[in-house]
Amino acid sequence: MQKMSRLFIPKLVIPKDSAPKHIEALSRSQRLMNELGLVKAAGNGFFHFMPIAQRSLDKLCNLVDECVLKTGSYKITMPILTPTELWQQSGRLHGDIEEFFILKDRHDKKYLLSPTHEEAITSILATTAPISYKQLPLRLYQLGPKFRDELKARFGLVRAKEFLMKDLYSFDRSDKEAEESYKIITSSYAELFKKLQLPFEKVEACTGIMGGKCSQEYQIVCPVGEDRLLRCKQCHYAFNVDLAEGVAKFCLKCHSSDLEELKGIEVAHTFLLGDRYTKPFNATYLDSDGKPKALVMGCYGLGVSRVLAASLEVLSSDNGLVWPSLLAPYDICVIGPKDGSNEQELGDVIEKEVCTKITEIYGCNDVVHDDRKYLTIGKRLWEAKRMGYPLIIIAGGKKANDTPILELLVKNHHHELHVDTVLTEIHKYKDHKTALRKRCH
């Protein structure tokens, strides 16, 4: 069981009489994550993840792995640096390159801090002996940092210059089989967002500099979102306004004029690329007739750190964090009596008993014990509510008919319950999380 006194949480200290500056420029998630010591800015658009945020990020990464591995994909790791000649070969270095971080080594060789890895993954296959059609589909993915020199890095992790991304690449024999891969992989995205209980829209989008035949975005509907979306109220088709010239007046699918405009945070983008990259790199497979043919490619990006920020943006209140159940840094926070208080003698006994029983039910990893007994219960409770722990248990030494009473806060709903009843609620929450993880399996 983690002791709160040992946790490193570098909270932002704001003097009571200070007037907030530029508060309107901060998103809710950015403000709360800064104030509560989850992240610290390392520069404009760059952030240090502190222990609390890192726990949630690790949980999200594990969940992403869990969803993606079920698609038959294999995890790999590619270098952050990509030689610029690969991007010249694909033609992507000839356009607008202001968003790219480009550097040189001591031999004057140029590299990109990779914003994505289409060229790198395709060059791997191009420089490998052609694979057989019997080995297809081939689906490879990685989870690591990406870099983009954003013109307006803002809203914290929502739009950062360095971010954590899951990028997956599929290679198939034909357009038809590539479309089948596309369906399988994109269904894992929908599964992920449903497990996180996030409101999302799957929208048609431009292929842009990536190229390819079609693309779709996954958008978390949110007021601070910078993407403008249109959703048809008749057929429910949704698309990014960038897909239409100017401002669309009609649904691109059913031509209805009954459209609803939304703002969204783009958290994922998927593409059917055809041979956009495999032909320039001569990445082929050997077909049943023994002849080499160009692989048909798809790519699937998921902004992992952005998903974390977007989830806090849409679920939290202005006063405190609310986490997706599967991403809470700790599920249970236990608070005991203050040292020297009238309740301490009985409260300490109850607190010890409760901690032991919770560990038996829930294990140690997802429980934090606020052992800072020099603080009042009220102060520690206020901090726990701000941090958004799903279950907060107060062993304050209360009794009813000589029976110890615990205070339980679940989603800010306050209950006074016997110890056994609280333990039953913990069992229920554990079952709730298990059901969420199994959702859509």
N, C-alpha and C positions, 0 to 999 in steps of 0.2 A: 504494500500500500504506500503510495507516494505521500511524503510529508510536505505540506505547503511551505514550511519554513526552509526547506532545502531547494525549492524551485527558483530558478532564475527568471524573474518576470520584470524586466526594466520598464516600469510604467512611466508614462509621460506625466510629469508633475506640473499641474496648472495652478498657479496662485489663485486664491478665491476672488481677489479683487481685480484680476486681469480681464481685459476685454478680448474675446477671441478675434483673431485676425484671419481674414480670407476663409472663414468657415463655409461660405457659400461655394468655394472652389473644391471642398472636400466631399467625397461621397460618404454615405453612412458607414460602409465597411472600412473605408480608409481611416476615418476619424476614430472609430471604435478600436480597430486593430492597433493604431498608434497609441491611443490613450491607455489601453489595457496591456501594452507591452508584448503584443503578439509579433509585431514586425518593427524594425527600425530602418529608416531610410539610410541608404549608403551613398546616395546621390540622386539626381533627378531621374526617376524611372528605375532605380535599382534598390533592392531591399534585402536586409538580413532577416531570415526567419528565426525567431526565438523559440525556445522549447515548446511552449503551448501550441503555437501555430505549426511547428514542425510535426508534432504528434498528429494533428488533424490532416496535414498534408500527406504524411506517411499512410494514414488510413485510407485516404482518397487514392493514393497510388496503388495500394493493395487491392482496392475495389476495382480500379481500372484494369489491373492485371487479371483479376478474376473474371471480369466481363469479356476481355479481349481474348484470353487464352481459350475460351469456349468456342471461338470462331475458327479454331484450327490454326491460329497464328503462332509464330515463334518469336521470342524476344531476343534482340541483339543489341549491341551498342556500337555506334559509329562515332568517329572523332567530331568534336565541335568545329574544328577547322576544316574547311573544304577548299581545295585549290581552285583559284578563279578560272583556270582553263576549262574546268568541267562546266562551269556556268557559261563560259564563252561557247563551248561546244553545243549546249542546249539553246543558246540564243538569249538566255535570260539576263545576261550581263550587258546587253546592248540597249536596254530600255532605261527607265528611271531607276537609278541605283542609289538614290539619296538615303533610302532606308537601310542600306546595307552597311555593316561595319567591315571595312576592308583594311588589312594590315600586311606588312612585309616582314619576312624573316631576314636574318643577317646576309643571306645570299640574294636578297632583292626579289625573292619569290613571293607572289601575292596570294593571300588567303581571305576567305570570308569567314566571319563568325556566323555560322550557319543559321539562317532564319527557317530553313527547311532542308530536307535531304533527298529530294527526287534525283538530282544528278548523282549524288554519292551512291545511293542504293542501285541505280541503274548501271553505273560503272562497275559495280561489284559483279553483276550478272554478265555484263559485256566482256569482262576480263576473266570469266570462268568458262570452263568447257561447257558447251550448250547442254542444258538440261533436257531430259526427255519429256514428251507430252504426258507421260505416265506420272511424272512428279508434280504436275499441276493440278489444282491451283497452288501457288506458293504465296504465303502471306507472312511478311516479316514486319516487326515493329520494334520501336525503342521508346524509352521514356527518359527525357533529359532536357537540359537547358537549351533555349533558343534565344536569338538576339535580333532585335529590330530597332533601328534608330528612329523612334517615333517622333514626329514633329511636335506633337502635344502629348507627352507622357503625363497622364493624370489619373485621378481616382485610384491611386495606389496600385494594387495588383490587377485592377481591371484593365489598365492600359500601361504596361511597363515596358522598359527597353530590354530587360532580361526576364524570361518567363519559363516556366516548366511546361513541357508539351509532350503529349503522346502522339507520335506520328507512325502511321501504319501504311504499308505499301503492298498491294496485291498484284500478282502477275498471273495471267490466264492465257488460255489457248485462243479464245475468240471473244468477240463483243458479247455474245450471248452468255458465255460463261463468266465474263467479267461483270456483267449485270447481276448474275447470281451471287458472286462474291460481294458485290456492292450491297445487295439486300441483306445478306448474312451479317456483314460488318456493321452496317448502319443500324440494324436491329439491336446490336449490342449497345449502341449509344442511347437509344430510347430506353433500353433496360436500365442503364446506369442512371439516367435522369429520373426514372420512376423510382428506383431504389432510394435516391436522394430526396424524393418527394418535391421536386422543383418544377415550377410551371415553365414549360418550354414550347417553342414553336419550331417545326421543321419547315424551312422556307426555301423556295427556289432562289438561286443567286447567280451572279456573273462569275465566269471562269477567270476573268482578269489576267494578270501576268502569268498565272499558273498554266493557263491554257486547258485544252481538253474539250470534251463533248458536252458535259453538263456538270453542274455543281449544286450542292445544297448546304445550307447553313443550319446549325442548331442555335437558336436564340433564346436566352432567358429574358422574358418580358420584364422590363424594369424601367422606371422613370429616368435613371441616369444613363440608360443605354444610348449609344451614339448612332446606332443603325435605325433607319426608318423602315418599318415593315407595313405591308398592307395585307389584310386578311379579308377574304370574301365572306360575307355573312350568309350567302346562299350555299356555296359548295365547300366553304372552309379552306379553300386553296389559299396559301400564303406565299408572299414573295417579297424580296428586298426591292425597294423603289429603284435601286441602281440597275435592276434588270430591265426596267421600262425607261424609255426616253422621256425625260422631263418628269412631271408628276402624272402617274397613271390615273386615269379616270374610270377604267373598266378592269374587271377581273381578267387576267391573262388566260384563264381556263374556260370559264363559262360566260364571260363578257358582261356579267352583272355590274351595275354601277353602285351596288350596295356594299361599299368597302369600309373597313375599320382600320384606322391608322394606329400603330403601336410603336413603342420604342423598345429596342432590345440590345442585350449584350451578347455578342457573338462568342460562343464558347467552343464551337466545333465547326469544321468545314470539310466536306467530302467532295471528291472529284472522280469522274470517269475520264481518264486521260487518253484512252486509246493507245496509239503509238507515238504520242507527242514527244516522249523522252526515249523510248526504246529504239526508234528508228535512227535518230542522230547518233546514238551510242552503239548501234548494231547489237542490241541485247536480244538474243534469239533463243528459241527452243527447237529441238528436233521433232518434227511432226511424225505421224505414223508412216509416211512415205519416205522418211529418212532425210527430208530436206529441211533446212533451217527456215524458220519464220519468225517475224517480229512478235515479241510478247505484247499482250494487251494489258495495260496498267491501270490501276486505280490508286488514289492516295486519300488518307483519312487523318485529319489533324484534330486533336482535342487539347484545348488549353487548360491544363490541369490546375495550375495556380489561379487562373482566371475563374475556373469553376468554383474554387474555394471562395474567392472574393465575391462572385456573383451570388452564391448561395447565402452568404451573410448579408449581402445587399438586400435581397428580396425577403428574407425570413426575419431579420432582426428588427428591433424597434430603435428609436433614437436613444433610448436609455440603456440598452444592453443587447448583447449578442443572443441570437437564437441559431443553433446549429442543426443541420440535418442529423437525424438520430445516429446515423452510421459514421458521422464525422466529428462528433463531440470529443474534445481532447480527453476529458474524463467524463464518465457517465454519472458517477456518484460523488458528492462532496459531503463529508461528515464534519460537523462543527460541534465542539464540546463547550463546556462552561468556561468562563473567564477565571483566571487565577484570582483567588481571594474573594470571589463572589459567594453569596449565601448558598448558591446551588452547587458549589464545586464538589463537595464531598459525595453527594449522591450522583451528581452528573458525571463525575469521573468514572464511577463504577459502571454506570449505564453506557457511557461512551466506549469503554474498553470492551464490554460485552457485545455491543452493536458492531464494532469494528471486526471482532473475531467472527461473528456470524455472517457479516457481509462478505468477508474474505472466503468463507466456506461456500457461499452461494455464487459469488461473482468473480472470485479470484482477486489478485492484487493489481493487475495492470491498469484497469480502468476506474480505479477508486483513488480519490485524493482526500487526505485527512488534513483539515485546516487546524494544525496544532499550535497556531500562534496565539497562545492563551493570554498574552499580554493585551490583546485586543478584545473589545466587547463582542458579544454574540451579534449584536446589531451591525457593527462595522464589518465583520466577516461575512455576515449574511448579505449585506449590500454588495460586497465585492463578488460573492459567489453568483448572485443574481445577474450582475453586470457581465460576468464571464460566460453565463449561459449554461451552467451545468444542468443537465436534464432533471436529476434528482438531488435535492439538497435535504440532508437529514440533520436536525438539531437535537443533540442530547443535552438538554439544558437543566436537567434535574427536576422536571415537573412530575407530579404524581396525581393520580385520581383513584380514590379508594385504596391507597397504599400500593397502587400498581404504577410502575414507571410509564410515563407518556413521552413519546417523541413527537417532534414537529417535522412534518414532511411537506416540502414544496415541490410540486410537479407543474412545470410550465407556469410558475407564479401563482398557482392555486394552493392555498394553505390548508393543511389538515393537521389535527392533533389525534394521534393514533397510538394504540398499544404496540409494543415492540413486534409481536408476531404479525400484526397486520401490516406493519411497515415492511417486514421481510417478505410477506406475500406480494406486496406492490413491487418489490425489487425483482421477484421471480417473474411477475407479469411483464416488467420492462425488458428483462432479459429475453423472454419469449417474443416480445414485440420486435426486438432487434433481429432475432433469428429469422422471424417471418419476413422481415424486410430484405435480408440477405438472400433468402430463397425466392423472393419475388421475381417473376418472369422466368424462372429456371425451366 
